[in-house]
Amino acid sequence: MATTVYLSNPNVTINSVSLQDQCTSAVVNYVYEQLETTAFGDTARKFGGSAVTSLQNNTIEIELYQSYAASETEATIFGLVGIVTTIVLKPSSAAVSATNPSYTLTGAYLESHTPINASLGELSTITLTFAGGALTKAVA
């Protein structure tokens, strides 16, 4: 069985800005909401089916080191609160392929941001949750 160490050298792009040098974790949640199709006479609940589709309800959670330098974390994130943007994640910075797929969340909404999250003697980090939008996967 093949195993891969993911996110050892990832590609993380938020609003067309590469933040992989500041990223410490990333989670992509690919979700379709359940639609119940249970009808009279059924003996168990049924959900979805090939003819019944629901809406995507995706999220991407990212943890970043806070940096106030130009073109870094704060300069990229602060203006994105309350609007939609695009996020692209790849497990590795290598070319997109079947073993290094690219996940793009288009129309992702950032509800909130904590510009200062610091404790004495520790690196400042921020955690962001981008919600909504359409998730696509590319393998070539």
C-alpha positions as CSV (number, residue, x, y, z in Angstrom):
1,M,0.0,0.0,0.0
2,A,1.4,3.4,-1.0
3,T,1.3,6.2,1.5
4,T,2.2,9.8,1.1
5,V,3.2,12.5,3.5
6,Y,1.0,15.3,2.5
7,L,1.5,18.9,3.2
8,S,5.2,18.5,3.7
9,N,5.8,21.0,0.9
10,P,2.3,22.2,0.0
11,N,1.1,24.9,-2.3
12,V,-1.3,27.3,-0.6
13,T,-2.7,30.2,-2.5
14,I,-5.3,32.6,-1.2
15,N,-6.7,35.3,-3.4
16,S,-3.8,34.6,-5.9
17,V,-1.2,35.1,-3.2
18,S,1.1,32.2,-2.2
19,L,1.1,31.8,1.6
20,Q,2.7,28.3,1.7
21,D,5.7,29.8,3.7
22,Q,3.3,30.9,6.4
23,C,0.9,27.9,6.5
24,T,1.1,25.2,9.2
25,S,-2.1,23.3,8.5
26,A,-4.9,23.0,6.0
27,V,-8.1,21.0,5.9
28,V,-10.5,20.7,2.9
29,N,-14.0,19.6,3.7
30,Y,-15.9,18.5,0.6
31,V,-19.6,18.3,1.5
32,Y,-22.9,17.8,-0.3
33,E,-25.9,18.4,2.0
34,Q,-28.2,15.5,2.6
35,L,-31.5,15.5,0.8
36,E,-34.0,13.0,2.2
37,T,-36.0,11.1,-0.4
38,T,-37.9,8.8,2.0
39,A,-41.5,8.3,0.9
40,F,-44.7,6.6,2.2
41,G,-44.2,2.9,2.2
42,D,-40.4,3.0,2.7
43,T,-39.1,1.0,5.7
44,A,-35.9,3.0,6.1
45,R,-34.8,6.5,5.5
46,K,-33.3,7.2,2.1
47,F,-31.0,10.0,1.0
48,G,-30.0,11.4,-2.3
49,G,-29.6,9.2,-5.4
50,S,-28.3,9.7,-8.9
51,A,-31.3,11.8,-9.9
52,V,-31.3,13.9,-6.7
53,T,-28.5,16.4,-6.2
54,S,-28.0,18.8,-3.3
55,L,-25.9,21.9,-2.8
56,Q,-22.2,21.8,-1.9
57,N,-21.4,23.1,1.6
58,N,-17.6,23.2,1.5
59,T,-15.1,24.7,3.9
60,I,-11.4,25.1,4.0
61,E,-9.7,25.7,7.4
62,I,-6.2,27.1,7.3
63,E,-3.8,27.9,10.1
64,L,-1.1,30.5,9.3
65,Y,1.7,32.3,11.1
66,Q,0.8,35.9,11.4
67,S,3.1,38.2,9.4
68,Y,2.6,42.0,8.9
69,A,5.1,42.3,6.0
70,A,4.0,43.3,2.6
71,S,2.4,40.5,0.5
72,E,2.3,38.2,3.6
73,T,-0.5,37.0,5.8
74,E,-2.1,40.2,7.2
75,A,-1.8,42.2,3.9
76,T,-3.5,39.3,2.1
77,I,-6.2,38.4,4.6
78,F,-7.5,41.6,6.2
79,G,-9.3,42.9,3.1
80,L,-11.0,39.5,2.4
81,V,-13.3,39.6,5.5
82,G,-16.9,39.8,4.3
83,I,-16.3,39.0,0.7
84,V,-15.7,36.0,-1.5
85,T,-12.4,34.8,-2.8
86,T,-10.6,31.8,-4.4
87,I,-8.3,29.3,-2.5
88,V,-6.1,26.8,-4.2
89,L,-4.4,23.9,-2.3
90,K,-2.1,21.2,-3.6
91,P,-0.4,18.5,-1.4
92,S,3.0,19.4,-3.0
93,S,4.4,22.3,-5.0
94,A,5.1,19.8,-7.9
95,A,3.0,19.9,-11.1
96,V,-0.7,19.0,-10.9
97,S,-1.2,15.3,-11.5
98,A,-3.2,12.3,-10.4
99,T,-0.8,11.9,-7.4
100,N,-0.7,15.7,-6.7
101,P,-4.3,17.0,-7.3
102,S,-5.2,20.6,-7.1
103,Y,-8.3,21.6,-5.1
104,T,-9.8,25.0,-5.9
105,L,-12.5,26.6,-3.8
106,T,-14.1,29.4,-5.9
107,G,-16.5,31.8,-4.2
108,A,-15.4,31.0,-0.6
109,Y,-16.6,33.4,2.0
110,L,-14.4,34.6,4.9
111,E,-16.6,35.6,7.8
112,S,-14.0,36.7,10.4
113,H,-10.3,37.2,11.0
114,T,-8.3,37.7,14.2
115,P,-5.5,40.2,13.3
116,I,-3.8,39.8,16.6
117,N,-3.6,36.4,18.3
118,A,-0.4,36.3,20.4
119,S,1.0,35.1,23.7
120,L,4.3,36.0,25.3
121,G,7.1,33.8,24.0
122,E,5.0,32.2,21.2
123,L,4.7,32.6,17.5
124,S,1.5,34.4,16.5
125,T,-0.9,32.3,14.5
126,I,-4.3,32.8,13.0
127,T,-6.9,30.2,12.0
128,L,-9.2,31.0,9.1
129,T,-12.4,29.2,7.9
130,F,-13.5,29.9,4.4
131,A,-17.0,28.6,3.8
132,G,-19.2,28.0,0.8
133,G,-18.2,28.1,-2.8
134,A,-17.8,25.4,-5.4
135,L,-14.9,22.9,-4.9
136,T,-13.2,21.5,-8.0
137,K,-10.4,19.0,-8.3
138,A,-7.8,19.0,-11.1
139,V,-5.5,16.1,-11.8
140,A,-3.8,17.4,-15.0
